[in-house]
Amino acid sequence: MPGPIEKYLTRRQLVEFLNDHGYPLSFSTLSKLCMPSRNEGPPSVGRWANRDLYEPSKALAWARSRFRLTARAA
């Protein structure tokens, strides 16, 4: 039997997951980033019906890669 299966998240669930992990992001912003014309959103694992599904670990890595530290004023 294969190992444990990671639960896939819908886009709405992904927003809650990222917010819980300290990355404030709205559903609207994530939807805009995931539009085919922008293609800047997290990588989807696949589609179920008309919904993209995401792996939490890959989405968290995506959020970390977009995080930038700002320089503090002296």
Secondary structure per residue as TSV (DSSP state, phi and psi in degrees):
chain	resnum	aa	ss	phi	psi
A	1	M	-	360.0	135.1
A	2	P	-	-66.0	169.2
A	3	G	-	-67.8	-174.8
A	4	P	-	-64.3	144.4
A	5	I	-	-93.0	129.2
A	6	E	-	-78.8	134.8
A	7	K	-	-72.6	132.2
A	8	Y	-	-86.0	149.2
A	9	L	B	-115.0	144.3
A	10	T	-	-77.8	173.5
A	11	R	H	-63.5	-40.0
A	12	R	H	-64.1	-43.1
A	13	Q	H	-65.4	-34.9
A	14	L	H	-65.2	-37.8
A	15	V	H	-60.2	-46.4
A	16	E	H	-62.5	-42.8
A	17	F	H	-61.0	-46.9
A	18	L	H	-67.6	-38.6
A	19	N	H	-62.5	-40.6
A	20	D	H	-64.9	-25.7
A	21	H	T	-98.1	15.2
A	22	G	T	90.5	12.2
A	23	Y	-	-112.0	95.1
A	24	P	-	-69.3	118.7
A	25	L	-	-150.4	134.4
A	26	S	-	-92.4	161.7
A	27	F	H	-61.8	-40.1
A	28	S	H	-62.3	-44.7
A	29	T	H	-64.3	-44.1
A	30	L	H	-62.7	-41.2
A	31	S	H	-61.8	-40.0
A	32	K	H	-66.9	-39.7
A	33	L	H	-66.1	-28.3
A	34	C	T	-89.2	-3.6
A	35	M	S	-60.5	141.0
A	36	P	T	-56.0	-31.0
A	37	S	T	-70.8	-24.9
A	38	R	T	-99.3	-46.7
A	39	N	-	51.6	46.8
A	40	E	-	-113.6	4.6
A	41	G	S	-81.9	178.1
A	42	P	-	-66.3	154.3
A	43	P	-	-70.4	131.7
A	44	S	-	-88.0	150.6
A	45	V	-	-82.3	-35.1
A	46	G	E	177.3	-170.1
A	47	R	E	-125.1	143.4
A	48	W	E	-125.1	115.8
A	49	A	T	59.1	-118.7
A	50	N	T	-109.2	21.1
A	51	R	E	-113.4	133.5
A	52	D	E	-77.8	142.4
A	53	L	E	-116.2	146.2
A	54	Y	B	-128.5	145.5
A	55	E	-	-85.5	128.0
A	56	P	H	-56.1	-42.1
A	57	S	H	-65.6	-39.7
A	58	K	H	-71.4	-35.9
A	59	A	H	-68.0	-37.4
A	60	L	H	-66.7	-39.4
A	61	A	H	-63.9	-38.8
A	62	W	H	-61.9	-45.8
A	63	A	H	-63.3	-41.8
A	64	R	H	-61.9	-38.0
A	65	S	H	-69.1	-24.8
A	66	R	H	-87.4	-12.8
A	67	F	-	-74.8	131.8
A	68	R	-	-128.5	135.3
A	69	L	-	-80.3	144.0
A	70	T	-	-101.2	150.7
A	71	A	-	-75.3	134.9
A	72	R	-	-86.9	144.3
A	73	A	-	-72.6	139.0
A	74	A	-	-82.8	360.0
